[in-house]
Amino acid sequence: MPSESMAAPYSNVRALFDQSENSGPPNDVEAEAAVLGAMMLRAEAIAEVTETLSPEDYYRPAHETIHRAILVLHEEGQPVDPITLTHHLDHLGELRRVGGPGYVQSLVQAVPTAANAGYYAEIVHELAERRRLIEAGTRLVQAASTPNATADEVREAYVLAEGKLPEAWQEPVPLNARPALPPFPLHAFPGWLGDFCAALAEETQTPPDMAAALALSVLGTAAGGRSVAQVRGRWREPTNLYVVVALPPANRKSAVFSAMTGPLYVAEKRLVDEAAGRIVEAELTAKVAREAADKAAAKAANAEGPEQDALMAEAVGLAQAAESLTVPVRPRLLADDATPEVVSSLLAEQGGRLAVMSAEGGIFDIIAGRYSGTPNMEVFLKGHAGDRLRVDRRSREEFIEAPALTMGLAVQPSVLEDIGKNRGFDGRGLLARFLYALPESLVGYRKINPSPVPEAVATAYERNVLALTLSLAEWTDPMVLRLTDEASAALVAYEERMEPQLRAKGGKLGHVGKWAGKLVGTAARIAGLLHLAAHLADGYGKPVDGTTMTAAIEVADYFAAHALVVFDLMGADAAQARAATLLEVLRANGWETVSRRDLFAKLSRSEFPTVADMEPAVALLEDHGYLRVDTPPRNGKRGRPPAPRYVVHPQVREGDA
């Protein structure tokens, strides 16, 4: 079996079978590696292993991660081998943590014979059970040996040791670490769109994410309010989106923004030019009608008797006819940092369709009440969902049956931090309506004199955006984009995958549930936009296929990964600082388990005035894997329920975390 160290570029990875690891709690990393290698070599071994072994049974956290990835591939009906597994781990952002492609490949080489996979799994499972028993027994001994422990606390530790064996620990995630975020999957776009985003990113030396995120807003401007995706039953999703991409200064946001939105302004001017003649004609007709009504009214006023009645009836008819004439409004596709009142009026004038596109974040200040002093986000809440909007003005009433507002913003990360401090934005659900992209800045690593966007690529982008926008501009009733059976099945599978992640307790997306709860619908919206972009001439006559839905889901997963980091950026500062304090206290005291009361007693009252102030920090440490919360069951029906105890990660106790 290979035991030599990995060659570059994996020289930082430990040898596969480091026997020094076996000097700690009972474990056998050779058996663990053999299990994983056998699962890659023989598909039948996966079923044999899972009958005995759970992902939590591994001693090495990296092996647990690899096992879970194998199960996902297997459940999706995909082949499991070093290449597919490496690709999947890379997509999840876990490849580097498990040791890289070389480590995954070495697992296959470590298998004596794949036929013995079940036997290897039994070895790993038995050792995991022994580790759990040791930890449970240690916890009980520690509780009973503590001089100031009460009898109730010892009994609680006994119940925990007897009835709930702890799960294996995973590597804790650093509190201040920003995880490696996935790049935007440009391959999910139709060729002409992905090519332009990639070429523009090369020319401007900016992350492709910026152009790609704005591209979705461009498509939403063209199609929002003019198409809906038919999910199932009465569930329909409009195809407008709210997208915000955040990058520090000097990242050429304005240049990218201008290139992406340029065809929309060309389309808007074209629509204005085409409407100019109709507007002039309608204005003249209305003017003549009003003058005729005024003359008839003056004539009736000077008449007497029966003649006056007849002239008055004629004047009333002319006045009603003049009043019924409407002058078409000047077409408008785009607004910038407009006030909510202006956005509402523009939406009403434009048949409920509008896009707010800006290379700055001033719109958030305006929504928060920069000019009015009072936050006003109603139009932005209802404009995303398509809910009826009625606005009473002093001079008129505005009613929008199904508003479809699109937003595309390129801002600095500090803007996201600032809006996160506005509780109204989160409380009303405005932040949950945005898709967030937080790519890495390339400043300091940019090429000098890069290749410009090829003329053919730029022309194709401008032509196609213009064609799509103009072809949909005259749609009054939105087209219904139906899903093929394959697309519907893909979306249902995505919904089934996402639902457990929304759980408030233990769900990966539970703490951003307001946002994540909209993600399946967002995937349907994106699918509708990608469908129209792929079928510029006849998208209305074709259903959304499975390939397009799969691409849309990949884009939605991209935004989910970025949203987790963005919401931490917007709201976790105070909790993170307290969590860091809490972690230092846990390190200093070396507890294996600690009661809530004892932990609170060690904290500063200036930072943690009450136990309630401690709970968010505890929850954050639990999310990052530094501790677990164990609540013992009641011993009887009377009295208060047992207080929770906190089980501390071994690396914290040993000073390694």
N, C-alpha and C positions, 0 to 999 in steps of 0.2 A: 504494500500500500504506500502511496506517496506520502512522504513526510517533509520533503524539502520545502523551503520557503518559496512563495510565489515570485515569479519573475516580474519585472516592470511591465505594465504600469501598476501592478498590484503588490508592490513590495511592502506596502504598509499593512497588508492583511496578514494576520497570524497564520502559521501553518495549520493545515486542516486538523491534524490530530496532535494537539499540544497536550501531552500527558500531565503537565502541571495543572491543567484545569481540573483534573480528576481528584486533586488533593482537597477540594472543598466539599460541598454537599454531594451526596451520591449522584453520579452522572456517568454517562458513557457517550462521549461525542462521536466516537467511531460508529457506534450503533445508530446514533441519530443521523449521521451522514449516510450510512448505508440505507436507512429507511428512505430518505429523500432521493438518493440515487436510484434505488429500485423503483420508486414511483415514476421516475422519468424514463426508466428503461422498459417497464412493462406496465401497460394500462391496467391489467388485472390486479396488479399489486396495490393500486390505489384503494380499491374496495376492501382488500384484505387488511390493509393498514388501518383504515378508518373504522373498522369494526373494533379495534383495540385501542387505538391511539387518538387523542385529541390534540389540536395545535398547542394547547397550554401545557402539554406534558414535556415539551422540550426544555432542556436546561439552557441552551443558547437562544437568546431572543431572535437572532438572525434565522435560526432553523424554524422557529414558529412562523416567522414572516414568510419564508419560502413554502412551508407546508400549506399555509392559507392560500397563497397564490396558486399552488398546484390544484387545490380544491376548486378554486374559481374557474380556472381553465377547464378542468374536467367537467364541472357542472354546466359550462357553456358549450360542451361538446367539441372543444378544441383539442388538438393534439398537445401532449405535454412532453416536451423535450428541452434540452438546454437552451436552444435558440428561442422557442416560443416563450419559455419561462423568463429568460433574460429580457425579452422585449416587454413582457407584461410587467415585470418588476420595474423596469425603466419607466414605463408609462405611469406606474403608481408613485414614482419618485423614491422607491425603496432600494433600487439596485446598488447604489453606493453604500448604503447602510449594511447590506448583507454581505458585502465583500467584493462586489463587481462580477463581471462575466466570467473571469477566471475561476472564481470560487464556485460559482454555479456549475461550471464544467467539471471541476475537480470532484464534485459530489458523485458524478456518474462513475468516475474512475475509482472511487473508493468502495464500490460494491463488490464483495466477494462473489456472490451469486444472487440475482434478483429473485430467484425462487424462494429464498429464505426471508422475504420481506416481512411476513407475519411474525416470524420468530424475533427479528430485530425490533419490531414494534412492541412486542411483549417486554423485551428488555428495557426499552425506553420508558414504557408506561409504569413498570414496576419501580424503577428508580424514581420516577416522578412522585409516585405514591409515598415512597419512603421519605423524600424531601418534604412533602406536605405534612407527614406525621411528625417529622423532626421539628418543623417550624411550629406546628400546633402545640407539641409538647413543650417546646422552649417557651412559647407564649404563656402557657399555664404555669410553668415553673417561675418565670419572671414575675408574673402577677402575684403568685403566692409568696414570693420572696421579698417583695417590696414592703418595707417596714410600715409605711403609712397607708397601705392598701386596705380598703374596707372589705368585709365579708361579701358584700354584694358584688364588688368588682372582681373578686376572685371567682365567685360563682359565674359571673358573666364570661370570664375568660375560660372557665371550664365548659360552659355551653358552647362557646365558639370552637374550642379545641375538639369537643366531642362531635358537634354536628356540622361544622362547616370547615372543611380543609381548604386552606388558602390556595388560590391559583398561582401558577408560576408567574414570576415577575418579568415584565418586558423592560427594555432599556428606557429610562425616563427621557422625556423630551425637554431640553433646556428651556427655561422660562423666557429668556430673551432671544431665543433662536428663531430666526425667520426661516421656515422650511424652504427647500428648493422647490420653486413653483414651476409647473409645467409650461412649456412654450405653447403659443396658440397653434392649434392643429390646422395649418393652412390647407392641408390636403383635403379637409372637409368642405372647402369652398369649390364651386365650379371653377374650371381652369382659368377663364379670363379674369375672375376676381382674385383668386389666389395668386396668380402670376403678377398682377399689378401690385398687390400688397407686398409681396416678396421683393419685387423690383424697386418699389418706393422705399422700403426699409433699407435696401442696399444703397440707394442713391443718397438718402438722408442720414444713413448710419444710425438708424433708430431701431428699437425692437420691432419685429413684425407685428407684435401684439397690438401696438397702437393703431396701425393702419387697419388691421383686421377687425378690431373692436369698433372703430369708426365705420368700417364697411357695413357692419350690421345695422348701424343707425341710418346709413345712407339707404340701404334696402328698406328699412322700416319707414323712412320718409316717402319712398316711392309707393309702398304697398299698404302702409298703415291706413286703416279705415276703408280700404278698398278690397280687402280679402280677409277671410277668417279660416282658421284650421278647424275642421270638424273632428273632434277627438272621439267622442262617442255620446249617443243619446243627445241630450241638450247641452252638452259641454262643448262649447266653441271657444277658441282662443283667437283674439285679434292679433294681427301681425305687426303691431307697433312695439317698440322696445325702448327701455331706458338704459343707456350704457354710459359708463364713466371709466376713463383710463387715466391712471395717475403716474406721473413721472416728475422727477425733480427739474429745476430750471436748467436751461442750456441743452435740452433734449429735442429742440427743433419741433416742438408741438405745433406751432403755427404753420410751418411749412407742410407738415403731413396733413394737418387739418384742412388747409387750403386745397391741397391736391385731391383729397378724398371728397370734399364737398363741392368742388368747382362745377362738376356737371349738373348738380342740383340747381345752382344759380343760373346756369345756362338754360336749363329746363324751365325755371320760373320765368325768365325773361321771354322765352319762346311763348309760354302760355299768356303772358301779359300782352305781347304783340298780337297774338291771335285774337285776344278778347277785346283789344282796343276798339276795333270797328263796331262790335256789338254794343260796347259800353256807350260810345258816342251816339249810336242810333237810338238806344234805349233812353239816354238822357234827353235827346231832342224830342222823342215821342212823348216822354213824360212831361217835358216842358210845355209842348203844344197842348197836351191834354189838360194841364193845370190852367193854362191861359184860357182855353175854351170854357172850362168850368167857371173861371172867374168872370169872364164876359157874360156867361149865361146867368150867373148869380146877380151881376150888376143890372142886367136887363130885367130880370124878374123883380128886382127891388124897386125899379121905376114903374112897373106895371101895376094895374089895379084890377080888382074883381076877378072874374073867372080867368082872364088872360094871365093874371099873376100866378094863379094856381098851376096852370099848365106850364108856364115858364119856370116856376120853382121846381116842379117835378123833373123838367128837363135838366135844370142846373144840378139837382141832386144826383141824377143819373150820370151826368158828366163828371161830377166830383168823385163819385164812387168808382167810375172807370179810371180816372186819373190816379186815385189812391191805390187801385189794384195793380197798377203798372210797377214793375220792379226793375231797377237798374242793376245789372250784374256787377258784382264787386270785382275789384282788381285781384287777379289770382295771386295767392301767396302760399309758398311752400314752407318758408323758413322764417324763424324769428331768432333773435339773439338773446341778450339778457333783458327780456321784457318783464314787466310786472305781472303778477297773477291776473290782475284785472284786464290788462291788454291781451294776455294769452287767452283769457275767456272770450273776449270780444272777437279776436281773430279766429278762434275755433268756431264761434257761432257764424261768422261771415263766410268761412271757408268750408261749410258743411261738416264741421266736426273734425277736420283733418289739419294737422299742423306739426311742424318739427321745431324744437328749440335746440339749436346747434351752437356751441360756443367753445372756443379754445381757452376759456378761463372758467373759474368757478363762481363768478359773481352771482349767478342765478340762485345759488343757495342763500346768499345774504339777502337777496330780494325776497325770496320765499319766507325767510325768517322775519321780514318786516323792516328792511333797511329804510324804506321810504314811508311806509304807513305806520310803523311802530308796532304793528300787530301781525303775527304770523298768518299767512293765508296760503294754505296748501291744498285746498279743496279741488281746484282744477287739476292739480298734478296727481292727486290720488285717483280721482275719477277718470282722468284722461288716460291713465294706464289700464285701468280695469274695463273701461267702456261703459261705466255706469252713467245713467241719465244725470245731466247737470242743468240746473235751473238757477239763473242769476238775475236778481231784480236790481235794475238800475233806476236812477231817478227819472231818466228820460224814456226808458224802454225795458222790456223784459227779454232776457236771452235764454233760450231753451235749446239744449243740444241732446238729441236722443241717444246717440252712441259716440261720445267723443273718442278720438284716437290720436293721442299725443305721443310723439316720438321725441326722445332726447338723446343727444350725443355730445358728451363733454370730455375735454382733455384738461386735466387740472394737475396741480401740484399735490403731493401726498399730505402736505400740511392742511390743505382744504378738507381732506377726509377726516383728519384729526379734529378739526374745528367743528364740522357738522356732527361728529359723533358726540360732542358735548351738548348739543341741542336736544334735550329730551323729547321735545315735541316732534322732531323728525322721526325718532324711533318709535315713540308712543303711538303716533298716528299711522305708522307703517310706511312712511315715505322711503326710508332707507331700504326697506325690504323689496322695493320695486326696481331697484337698480341692479344691473349686472356690473361687476367690478373687475377691472384688469389692473394688475400691479406688476408690470414687467421690470426686469433689471435694467438699470441705466447702462448705456454703452459709453458714456462720457469717460474719456481717458483711454479707451480701447478702440476708438473709431479709426477706420481706414482714412487715409488722406487721398483725395482725388479718386473716389470710388466710381464705379460704372453708373451712368445715368439710366433712367428707365428707358428701355427700348421703345422707339417710336410706335411700333406696331402694338406693343402691350398697352401703352398709354392711350392710343387711339381706340383700341377695343374696349377699354374700360369706360372712356368718356362716351363712346357711341352706345354701349349697352345700358349704362345708367340712364342716359338721356331717353333711349327708346323705351325702357321699362317705365320710367316716370311718366312720359307723355302718353303711353298706351293705357295706363291705369288712371290717368287724371280725370277722365270723363265718366268713370264708374260711379254711379250714385248708390246703388245697392251693392254691398260687398260680395265678391265672388266667394263661393264656399269651396274650400280645398279639402277634398275627402282623402282618407288614408286607404292604401291597399291593405289587405289582410296581413302582409308581412310587416308593413309599417306599424299597424295597430298592435301586432304582437310584440314588436320591438319596444314600443312605448309602454305597454303593459309590463313587460319584463323590467324595464327601467323603473317603473313605479314600484314594483315589488322589491327591487333592490334598494330603492331610496327609503321606503317606508320605515324599516327598522332604524335607519340612521336619524330619523326625526325624533326618536324617543328622548324625552327630557333627561332621563337617567340612563347614561351609557351610550346614547346615540352620538355618532360622530358629528352630526349636524344639529343635535338637540339644542345647543345654546344659541344657534342662529335659526331657530325653527320658523320664525316669521318669514325669513328670506327663503330658506330651503323648502318650505311648504309650497312655494310657487314654482319650484324648479321643473317639475314634470310639465306643467303648462308652458313654461318658458321654452322647454325643448320642442314642444309642438309649434310654438310661434317661430322659433328658429328654423324648424323644418319647412314651414310654409314659405319663409323668405328664401331659403336655399332652393326650394322647388321652383319658385318664380324666377330666380336668377339663372337656374339651369335650363328653363324652358321659357325663354323671353317672349316668343311669339304665341305660344299656345298653352301656357301653364294653366290657364283656367279650364282647359278641357281634359286635363290629365290628373289622376290622383297622385298623391305623394307616395313614393315607393319606399321600400325597406332600406335601400342603400342611403337615401337622403335622410331618413329618420335616424339611422345609425350614426351618420355624420353629425346630425344636430345634437344627438345625445353626447357625442364626444366633445362638442363645443360646450354643452351645458356642464359637463364634468370639469372642463377647464375653468369655467367661471366659478364652480363650487370650490375648487381648490384655492382660487384667488380670494373668494369671499371670506373664507375662514381667516386669512391673514388680515384682510382689510377690516373686518369687524373687530379683530384684536387691536388693530391700530386705532380704531375709532373709539373703543370703549374699555379697553383692558388696562389702561395705565394705572389707575388707583388700585385695582385689584391685584395687578401684577407686582406693584411695589409692596403691598401687604403680603402677598404670597412669598416674595423674596425674604421678607422679615421672618415669616413663619418657617421657611425652609432653614434659615440660620439657627432658629431655636431648636428645630428637630435635630440638626447636625450636632449642636452643642451638647444636647442632653443624651444623645445616643439611644433613644427609646426604640424598642421593637414594636410595642404598642403603647398607646397613651390614651387616657380618657379625655373627653372634651374639657372637663373641669380642670384637670392638671395642666393641659396645654394652655388654656386661657390664663391660668394663674401665672404662667411664665412670660406673658406678653405685657407690653407697655400699654397703660390705660390711655395714654395720649393718642396712640395709633389705633388701639382696639378698645374703645370705650365699653362695648357690650359684646356678648357672645355673638349676637347677630352680625356685628361688624367683622367677625372672624370667619363666618361661614363662606362668603364669596371667595376668600383666599384659600380656604380648605378645598372648595370645589375646583378652583383652578389647579391646585397641586394634584388633586385627584385626576383631573383631565390630562395633566402632563405625566401622570404615572409615578408620582413621588410617594403617594400614600393611597390607602384604600379605607373606606368607611365601612365598619362592621356594626350593625345594630343587632344586639342579641334579642332573641325572642322573649316574650313574657314568660316568667316562671309561674305565674298565677293570674287570675282574673282581676285581682284588686291591686291598688297602688299605681304609682306612676310607671310608665313604660321605661325600660332600661335606656340609659343614655348611650349614644354611640361611642365606639372606641375607634381610634385611628391606628391602622397597621402601617408601619413605615417601611419604605423600600430599603432593602439591605444596603444598597450603595449609599444611602443617606446616612445610615448608622455608621458605616465604615469610612465616611468622609470622601467617597469617590464620586458623589453626584452633586 
